[in-house]
Amino acid sequence: MKNLSDKNAVDGWLGGLAPVFDRATRILILGSFPGVASLAAGQYYAHPRNQFWPLLAEVLQQPLAAMPYPERLQCLLAQGIGLWDVIDRCQRRGSLDSAIRDARANDLARLQRDCPQLRRVCFNGKTSGKFAAEFSARGIDTLVLPSSSPANAASSFAQKLEHWRGIIA
């Protein structure tokens, strides 16, 4: 039986998802690398216990979790928000960031060319947050958020939401 992420694996390497942004993107949310459920679905934050969509739904006051995935993405883009990950490809068993090996970063430098309106980059968790200094050095506002992952059970939804509201502050 094939692993759920085998369709994204080439020679033992897992490939990430395509970026979701456009020239009007002002805020970008960067994760680390998609989990197994997200890779299998071909959708950002597809694990049913990941709190990403419910958190953003509260922040934006939009019923994101109830929308079909393409409509979610369109809603984000309409609000000037994009999604991507800091890691383009890696080797990993399971979904935990701690299991990531041999990570290859995405070409984050392209963001200033492809997203000329970019003003803030928010990092979904500590792994992606390691890249915050790179953006701060370019004069872009950064915010490291508590991870929306189900593996981050140390914070309640309400505690996470308090920080996530800073996305559009």
N, C-alpha and C positions, 0 to 999 in steps of 0.2 A: 504494500500500500504506500502511495506517495505522501510525503509530508505536504501539508497545506501550502507551504511557501515554496514548493518545488517549481511552480510556474514562474517564479521570480528569480530562481537560482540558476546561475551559469557557472559550471566548474566549481561548485561549492560556495560561490559568492551570491549574496542576496542583493538585488537591486531595489532601490526605493521607488517612491511614487513621483509622478510628474508634478512640478510646481503649479500652484494655483495663485496667479497674480496677473496684473496687467499694468499698463502705464499710469493708471489712476490710483494704484495701490499706495496708500499712505501709511498703513500699519501692516506689519508682517508678523505672523506667529510662526516661530520655528520650533519644531519638535526635534527629537534626536534621530530616530529611525522607526519606520512603521513596525508594529507588532505583527505576529503571525495572522491574526484575524484581519487586520487592515490589508496586509499583502494579499491574502486569499480573496478578499472582497474587492481589492483595487480601490479602496476608499480610505481617506484619512480618518483615524479614530473610530474604526468599525467595531471594536470590542464592545459588547453591550454594557459592560460595567465601567468603561472609560467615561469619565465625567466631562470630557471636552465639550460635546454638543450641549448638554444641559447647562454647563457654566456659561458658555457663549450665549445661549438662549436668554439667560437671565441678564447678562451684561447688555445685550442688544435689544432686549424686550421683543424678541421674535421667536416664534414657535419652531426653532430649528430642528429639534429632535423629531418633530412630527412630519417634517418635510421630506420628500424624496431627496436623495443625496445630491443630484444635480441642482435642485432648487436651493439647497443649503449653500452650495458653492456660489451660486448666482447672488444669493442674499448677501453673503460676505463681500463679494466683489462690489456689489452696489453700495456697500457701506465703506468701501475703500480698504477692505481687509483681505490679505492674502495668506496662504498657507504653504509651508515647505518644511523640509528637514535639513539639518546641518550635515547629515551623513548621506552620501550618494549610494554607497555600497559597502558591504561588510560581510563578515562571516559571523554567524550567531546561531545558537540552538535556543529555541523558545523565543520569548518576547522581552526579556529583561535587558535593560541597558547594560547591566553589569556583565552580561554574557557577550557583548559585542567585541569582536576581535578584528584586527586588520582593517580598521575603518578608513574609508576614503571620503574626504569631505566634498560636498557640493561646491560648485563654483560660486561662492557667495559674493565675489567681487562683481559679478554680472548684475547684481541687484540695483546698483546705482545707475547703470545704463538702462536696464529694462523697467525699472520702477523709479522714474525721476522725481516723483512726488513723495517717495519714502521718507518718513519722518521719525517713525518709531518701530523698533523691533522688539517683540516680546518672545521670551523663551519659555517653552513649556517644560520646565524641570531643570535640574542641575546639570545634566549631561549637555544639553544644548546651550545652557547658560554659560558654559565655559567659553563660548564664542562672543560673549557680550562685549568684552574689551575691544575686540576687532571693530565692532560697529561704533562704539563710543569714540574710538580714535578717529573715526571719519565724521564725527559730529552728529551722529544719529542717536537719538534718545533710546535707551534700552530699559527693559524691565524683565527680571527673572521671576517667573511665576512658580508656585508650587505645582508639581506635576499633576495632571488630570488622570494619570494612570491608576488602575485599580491596585497596583503594587504600592502606591503611596496612600496607605491607610492611616498614616500618623495624623493627618489633618482631616477635619470634617468638611463636608460640602460647604457649609457656611463660612468656615475659616478660609477655604480656598477662594470662595467667591469674593471675599473681602479684598484679596489681592488681585483677583482677575478683573475687578471693576476698574483697575488702573489701566487696562488696555486702552480705554477710550477717554481717560482723564486728560 
